[in-house]
Amino acid sequence: MDRMLRDKKTIILFMAPAILIFTLVIPIPLAASIGLSFFKWDLLSNAKFVGVKNFIRLFTSDRVFGTTVRNTFSYMLLSVLFQIPLAYCLSIFLTRGKRFEKLVRNTLFMPAVLSGTAVSLMFYFIYHPEVGLVNAVLRLMGKPELTRFWLADENTAMVCVCLAVAWQFVGYHMLIYVTGIIAIPLDIIEAAKIDGANVWQLALRVITPNMKPVLRVSLVLIMTSSFKSFDSIYVMTGGGPAHKTEVMASYMYNKAFLNLKYGYGCAVGLMLFVMCLVVSLAIQKILADR
């Protein structure tokens, strides 16, 4: 067995299927998208080379693209604000050695394994103006004037979408933080308790300084997933109302598959990839220096 595991041919043989699948799913489609971004193609006729005209149009005459960039950053910011503080607080309170902590942790993590489409569809009906749970609760509280079609209101649509996403992934990031807290040496925590530190002092002065690498990973995961988020927007709002929830991923889909502008859609996708890469590297650089 050891001889087989040291054999390079055997190692390559076992790695080949994964490498093949990765190549077919990531590098080849990425290279094809980069190439198509310099063409005008509707799939029905021959592709026409247009150079950088797609990119010039993106940054000069396409006002919706500018809106999608702002919406993407708003989506990312709201996702960070809704997920990290709550997940961090939950992780601290669920690592104190109390009863049923593991059960609560597993329960909170369960939404993360659900399909994003299923969760989005569930929240679509929760926010529904007639049969939705939110409006039903408001009516029971005697506040019918506060009811509205939450996903069709320009002021609430993006917040509602981000709350649904947060509900699904708070438990996922909580579990990441729990793992980081458990890895902190017990001697440090016990010494702080002996010195009289309460829960909040323990969290701010002992746990948080030792959690910076974990928090950095969690932050990068949320930000990159926010850039490529599509299913929640597509199911719950479709990018509306009036492009108020249109993000770059949904705009790319609409241009490529609904409007049959594949070259233009690939140009949007390439900009999305570049922005995601730049933001990820910038965040890692900024947090690494602290």
N, C-alpha and C positions, 0 to 999 in steps of 0.2 A: 504493500500500500504506500509506504513512504517513498519507495523507488518510483512508483507511478506518479505521485504528486510532485516529485522533483523532475520528472520528464517534461521538457519544454513542449514537445509535440502533443503530449496528453493535455497539458494546460491550455495550449492553443485550441485544441479540439473542443474542450469544454467551454471555452470562452467564445468560440466562433458564433454560436447562435445568438448570444446576447449582443456581440459586436455587430452582427449582420442586422439585427432588428434595430439597434440604435442608429446605425448608418442609414437605414431606410426611413426612419422616423424623424431624425434630427438634421444631420448635415446635408443630405440630398435635397429634401424639401426647402431647407433654408437657402441653399445655393440656387435652386430653381426660382424661388421667390425673389431673390436679389436680381437674377437675370430678367424675370418678367417685369420687374418694376421699371425697366427702361423701354417697355413696349406698350402699345395700345392694342388690346386684344379683347374681343367679346365672345370668344370660344367658337363662334359660328363662322367667322371669316379668318383670313390669314393674319397673323400677328404683324404689326407695323412698328418698326423701331422709331422711337420718338426721343431718345436720349434722356435728358434730365427734365423734360417738359412736365412730367408727372409731379416731380418734386417742386418745380417752380410754381405750378398751379396750387400745390398744397399750401405753400407759404405766402402766396400773393393774393389769390382770388377765391380760395375755398374758406369761407367764413365758418362753415360748420366744423372743419378740421380744427380750427383754433378753439372752438367751443368744446370739442371732444378732448383736447389736451387739458384744458382747464378742468373739465369734469373728471378726467382720469386722476388728476392730482387731488381734487376734492374727495373723490372716492377713496384714494389712498390715505389721505389725512384722516378722514372719518373712520376708516377701518382701523387705523393705528389707535385713535382716541377711544374707540368703542371696545377694542379687544385687549390691548396690553394692560391698561390699569386694572380692569376687572379680572382678567386672567391672573395677574400678579397677586392681587389681594386674595383671590380664591386659593391660590397655591400656598400662600403663607398660612391661611387659616386651616388648610387641609393637610398640613404637615406638623401638627402639634401633638400627635400621638393620641387623639381622641377616638372614641368608638365610631364605627360606621364611616370613617374617613375614606377608606378604599371604595366602599359602595357608592358614596357621593361622587368620588372622582370618576369612577367608571360610568356613572349615570351622566355626568356632565360631558364626558368624552364621547358618548354614543352618537350625538348629532354629527360629529366629524366624519363618521363612516357612512353617513347617508349620502345619497346622490344630491348634488347641488341643484339639479333640476327639480327633484322631488321637494326639497326644502323651499325653493323659490315658489313652486306652485302652491304649497301649503300656506306660505305667507301672502301670496296673492289673494287667497280666499280670506285670510285673517284680516287683510286690509280692505276687503270688498265693501262698497258703500251700503249694500242692502243686507247681505248675509254674513258680513264680516264680524269677527269677535270684537275688534276694537270699537266699532260703532255701537255694537250691542251693549258693551259695558258702559259706554258713555250714556246711552239711553237709560240704562238701569240706574245710573247715578244722577239722573235728572238733568243731564247736560246735552240735550239733542242739538243745540246750536253749535256744538263743537264737532259734530259728525261731518265727515266729508269723504270724498273719494281720494284717499291718501296717496295713491300712486298716480293720480291724474292732477294733483296739485303741484305746481312748480316749486312751492316753498317746502314741501314735505317729501316729495318723491325720492330724492337721493338719500335723505336721512333714513327713510323707511327701508330702502334696499340695503343700506349698510347695516342697519339693525338686524335684518334677517341674516346677513352674512356673518355678523358678529355672533348671533345665537348659535350658528353652526360651528364656528371655529374657536370660540372662547375656551371650550374644554380641551381642544387640541393644544393650544398654547399654554394653558394651565398645566397640562401634563408635562410639557417641556420644562416649565419652571419648577415643578415638583421634583423632577429628576435632578435639576441643578441644585435645589435646596438640600436634597438628600445627600448630594456629593460633598456638601460643606462639612469640614471636620466637626464632630460633635463637641470637641474640647472648646472650640471658639464660642459656640452657642451656649454651652453650659457655663462658661466663664462669664458671659454677658448676663445670663440669668442670675448667677450668684451675686453679681454687682448690682442687681435690682432693676435690670432693663425690662420694660414692659413689651407688649407685642409690637407696638409701633416703633419703639426705639430699637428693638431687635431687628425689625425689618429694614429700617432706614440706615442704621449704623453698622450692622453686622452682615445681614443677608445681601442687601443690594450691592455693596462693593464687591462681593464674591460672585455676583450673578451677572456681571457685565458681559462676559463672553456669551452666556446663554441669551441674555436680552438682545445682544447684537444679532445673533442667529434668528431669533424670533422676529425682530424688526425687519430684517432683510426678507424673510419668508413672507411676511404680510405685505410688504411693499411690492415685491415682484409678483405675487399672486394678484394684487390689486391692479397692476398694469395689464395683466392678461385676462382679467375677469370678463366673462361673457355670459355664462348661463343665467346668472341672477338678473342681469339687465334684460336679456332677451325674453325671459319668461315673465318677469314682473312688469316691465314698462315698455319693452321694445325700443328703448331709447327716448321715449317721450316723457312728459309732454313738451312739444316744441324743442326737441333735442336737449332738454334739461338734464337727462340722465344718459345721454349718448356718450359712451366712452370709446377709446380708440379701437378696441377689439370689436365692438359691435359695429362701429362705422366701417371697419375693414370688411366685415362680413356683408354688410348691406351693399357696399360698393362692388364687391367681387361677385357675390352670389345672387343678389337681388337685382342690381343694376347691370350685371354682366360686364363690369369694367375691371377685368382681372388685373391688368397692368397697374391701374390706379390703386386697386385694393392691395396689391403687393407693395406698392410704394408706401401706403399707410402702414402695412405690416412691418416693413423695414424700419420705418421711423419708430414704431412701437418697440421693436427689438433693440434699437440703438438707445432709446431713452431708458428702457429697463436695464440695460447693461451699464449705462453711465450712472444711473441713480444707485444701483447696487454697489458698484465700485466706490462711489463717493461716500455712501453711508459706511461701508467697511473701513475706508480710509479715515473718515472723521472719528468714528468710534474707536478705531485702533490707536489713535493718538491720545486718547483720554484715559 
